[in-house]
């Protein structure tokens, strides 16, 4: 799983999240709202947390099964933690390969004829770093 810091960097760089069943996220609430659950990882699921379209955008609705009282949060108050397969899919045609190197994984992408490599012990983090480069360059 990618780090929260990388997930925030991806969001801040412009990565858009369209919540679907199985997606993981953490809360990112304003500082004046202090919740212990902010560090918890939640999973979108029709049974517990569902994405609801509202006139003002998308809300993540907690369906009464969580340990603390929270009805819903806006998408802006959540940090998406994309899975490895989602990160790879988001790289689209730029993705060239994932290889195992000594104590790490190497993700290789191609942007405008340039080959870029991103290495990390966690393959998700390597994919995420490659995606951050792609998203940042496309802005």
C-alpha positions in Angstrom: 0.0 0.0 0.0 1.3 3.5 -0.8 2.1 5.9 2.0 -0.4 8.6 3.0 2.2 11.2 2.0 2.4 9.9 -1.5 -1.4 9.6 -1.7 -1.7 13.3 -0.6 0.9 14.3 -3.2 -1.0 12.5 -5.9 -4.2 14.2 -4.9 -2.5 17.6 -4.7 -1.0 17.0 -8.1 -4.5 16.6 -9.6 -5.3 12.9 -9.5 -9.0 12.5 -9.5 -10.8 9.8 -7.5 -14.1 8.2 -8.5 -14.9 6.0 -5.5 -15.8 2.4 -6.2 -16.3 -0.7 -4.1 -13.0 -2.0 -2.7 -11.2 1.4 -2.8 -9.3 2.3 0.4 -9.0 5.7 1.9 -8.1 7.7 5.1 -9.8 10.7 6.5 -8.2 14.1 5.9 -10.3 16.4 8.1 -9.6 20.0 9.0 -7.3 20.5 12.0 -10.1 21.8 14.2 -11.8 18.4 13.9 -9.8 15.9 15.8 -10.6 12.2 15.3 -8.6 9.2 16.3 -10.0 7.5 13.2 -8.1 9.8 10.9 -5.3 7.3 10.7 -7.6 4.3 10.1 -7.9 2.9 6.6 -11.5 2.5 5.4 -12.8 0.5 2.5 -15.6 1.6 0.2 -18.3 -1.0 0.3 -22.1 -0.8 -0.2 -22.5 -2.5 3.2 -20.5 -0.1 5.3 -19.2 3.0 3.4 -20.8 3.9 0.1 -20.1 6.7 -2.4 -23.2 8.8 -2.8 -23.6 11.5 -5.5 -25.1 14.7 -4.0 -25.8 18.0 -5.7 -22.5 19.4 -4.2 -20.4 16.4 -5.2 -19.6 12.9 -3.9 -20.0 12.0 -0.2 -18.7 8.9 1.5 -21.6 7.7 3.7 -20.8 5.6 6.8 -23.8 3.2 7.2 -23.8 2.9 10.9 -21.4 0.1 11.3 -18.3 2.1 12.3 -17.3 2.4 16.0 -17.6 6.2 16.1 -20.4 8.5 15.0 -19.9 10.0 11.6 -22.6 10.1 9.0 -20.7 11.2 5.9 -17.6 13.0 4.7 -17.1 14.8 1.4 -14.7 13.4 -1.1 -12.4 16.4 -0.3 -12.1 15.1 3.3 -10.7 11.8 2.2 -7.3 10.6 0.9 -7.6 7.8 -1.6 -5.0 5.0 -1.2 -5.0 3.4 -4.6 -4.1 -0.3 -4.9 -1.2 -1.5 -7.0 -3.4 -2.6 -9.9 -5.2 0.8 -9.9 -1.8 2.6 -10.0 -0.6 0.5 -12.9 -3.9 1.1 -14.8 -3.6 4.8 -14.3 -0.1 4.8 -15.9 -1.9 3.7 -19.1 0.3 3.6 -22.2 3.3 5.1 -20.4 3.9 1.9 -18.4 6.7 -0.3 -19.8 7.6 -2.8 -17.1 8.0 -3.8 -13.5 11.1 -5.7 -12.5 12.5 -7.1 -9.3 15.9 -5.7 -8.5 18.0 -6.3 -5.4 15.7 -5.6 -2.4 13.4 -3.4 -4.5 11.0 -3.2 -7.5 11.7 -1.0 -10.5 8.8 0.6 -12.4 9.7 1.9 -15.8 7.6 4.4 -17.8 8.1 6.3 -21.0 7.1 10.0 -21.3 7.7 11.9 -24.5 10.4 9.5 -25.6 12.2 9.6 -22.2 12.5 6.5 -20.1 12.0 7.1 -16.4 12.6 4.6 -13.6 11.2 4.6 -10.1 12.6 2.2 -7.5 11.2 1.2 -4.1 11.0 -1.9 -1.9 7.1 -1.8 -2.2 5.9 -2.1 -5.8 2.8 0.0 -5.0 5.1 2.9 -3.9 7.2 2.5 -7.1 4.0 2.7 -9.2 2.8 5.6 -7.2 6.0 7.6 -7.7 5.8 6.9 -11.4 2.2 8.1 -11.5 3.0 11.2 -9.5 5.6 12.1 -12.2 3.0 11.5 -14.9 0.3 13.5 -13.3 2.7 16.3 -12.4 3.9 16.6 -16.0 0.4 16.6 -17.4 -0.7 19.7 -15.5 
